[in-house]
């Protein structure tokens, strides 16, 4: 998509790099001084470990979010200790949606399926 100023934008990902196409959201955030805290990144990696390699990456992120959300809801989610877990769930769902947005078919179906699945918790 071309902007009035002549620059090319990639919807939702920021400016495009000339050599390597759309920049990753995490890279754009880091360049803007808004990188995720290391504790959140570690929590995301822990939550996403061990998921079925046959799932798409977006599906894996969503399943990890659902599993962690179930753990939070079955525990004492009113305590401050659950805050990082809830932020991790949010980050995993956000990343799953970003991945789904890369494919027109996924973009049409994935968000609704994901929200129905999460709402049923």
N, C-alpha and C positions, 0 to 999 in steps of 0.2 A: 504494500500500500504506500503510495507516495504522498507526502505532506506538502502543504503550500510552500514551505521553504525549500523543497526539493529533496529533503532527506527521506530515507526509506524507514518505515516503522514496521515492526512485527507486532500485531495485536497482542497485548498482554505481556510482552517480553522486553519492551524497550527498544532502543535503536539496534539495527542490525550491524554486525561486524562484516566488513567487506570480504574478508577471507573465509570465515567460518560460519556464515549465516546467522540465525538468531542467537543472541546471547542467552545463556541460562539465567533464569530468574534469580538464583542465588548469587550469581556473579554480578548482575545488575544491582542487587541489594547491597552487596559488599562494596561496590564502587560508589554507591550513594551513602556509605557509612551506616547502613542498616542491616548488616549481616546478623544472622541468628546467633544468639549466645551459644557458647560451646556446650553448656549443660543441656540446652535444647537439642542441639545437633547429636550429642551422645545419646540422649533419650530416644530420638527418632531412629538412630541406628539400632539401638537395643530392641525397640518395638518391632522393627521390620526384619529382624534376623529370623532365618529359618522358614520363610514362607515358600510355598510350592513354586518351583521354577517354571512350571507349566502355565502359571497365571501370568497375565500381562503385568507390567510394572505398576500400572495404575490400580489394577485389581489387588496386587500385593499390598500396596500402600493402604487401600481401603480396608482390606482384611486386618491389617495390623492395627489400624485405627479402631475398628470394631472390637477387636480382642481387648485392646487397652481400655476402651470405653466400658466394656462389660466389667473389667476388673475394677475400674473406678466406681461404677454404679453399684457393684456388689460389696464395696468396701465403705469406708467412712469418707465419702466424697465431700463432706462439709468441712474437712480439715484443710489447713494450708498446705499440708504435704501432698495433697492431690492436685495442686495447682500446676506443677510441671507436667503431670500426666495429662491434664486437660489441655494444656498448651500443645503437648505432643499430639494428641488426637486431632486438634485443630490443624496443626501443621501437616500431618499425614493426609488428612482429607483435602486440604488445599493443594498439596502436591499431586494427589491423585487426580484432582480436577484439572490441574495444569497439564498433566500427561494426557488426559482424555481430550483436552482442547486441541491437541496436535492432529487429531484425526476427525474428519467430519462426521463419520458414522458414530464414533464414540461420543463426540460432543453432543450429538442428538439424543443419545440413549443413556449414557453413563451417569450424568448428574441426577436425573430423576430416579434411576435405580439405586444410586448411592444414598440419596436422601430418604427413600422409602426404607432401605435396609437400616440406616441409622435411626430413623424415627421408630422403628419397631422394637428398639432396645428397651 
